[in-house]
Amino acid sequence: MERQIIYWQWLRSPFRLGLFASLLIGLFSGNNWAVAQEAPGPNTQSPEVSQAASDLDLKPEVIEESPVLQRWLREVPDVLSEIKHDPSFRTRVRAGYSQFPSTDHAGGWNVGVEDIFLGRSGLTVSGEYQAAFNGDREAYGGDVRYYVRPLGSYVNVAPVVGYRHLETNQYSTDGVNVGVRVLLVMSRTGAADVSLTQSWVSPGSDEEVGLTTLSAGYAVTSNLRLSTDIQKQNSRFAKDSRVGVSLEWMP
């Protein structure tokens, strides 16, 4: 009884009573805040994500952080169609240096464009011009190619039909250019590939010329490539050759 009287007399001081009340309020407020922090927040995940997570046995957070999974949940992509229509190679615009070993190693230049796609088909258009600085060699022409396999294939084959003009210090000829092109893609979207083209200018005539071209390209950036090509030019009159190094831009 004496202790209770002493406590009551101690609390009768306004300062002490206010301090005691503040401690009680802070204690209970802190407990409520802790409970609120521990309580789980409302579920903000969409029903589709929750259902997909349950079906795939994945955490919803994994789906929300994966654009690929979200795309597949919205619509299953037609992978075969993408392979067929998404080309493994790209259009290239090139310019570079050429050397003609069979013409006293004359130097020259070359420009061209490769595989301009016509719509979403396997049909492409290409053209080129090359010449020696001394005027002893000149060649130009254009071709249409039709890639028979899906454009996304790593190996493709294309018949070639076009026109070619060839001029050397020994002969000059022009006419229809027909042949075949084999393309080996080592890395998609123009990153690296090798091609071999065999064609004949004015086939069946006395001025027929066979053209064999081996080309290779390697991308140094997402839009620039270094390429090289070796070409053999065989006719009844002479056997000529050309080597080229070019910088290619892929739009």
Buried (B, 14 or more C-beta within 10 A) or exposed (E): EEEEEEEEEEEEEEEEEEEEEEEEEEEEEEEEEEEEEEEEEEEEEEEEBEEBBEEEEBEBEEBBEEEEBBEEBEEEEEEEEEEBBEBBBBBBBBEBEBBBEBBEEBEBBBBBBBBBBEEEEBBBBBBBBBBBEEEBBBBBBBBBBBBEBBBBBBEBBBBBBBBBBBBBBEBEBBBBBBBEBEBEBEEBBBBBBBBBBBBBBBBEEEBBBBBBBBBBBBBEEEEEBBBBBBBBBBBEEBEBBBBBEBBBBBE
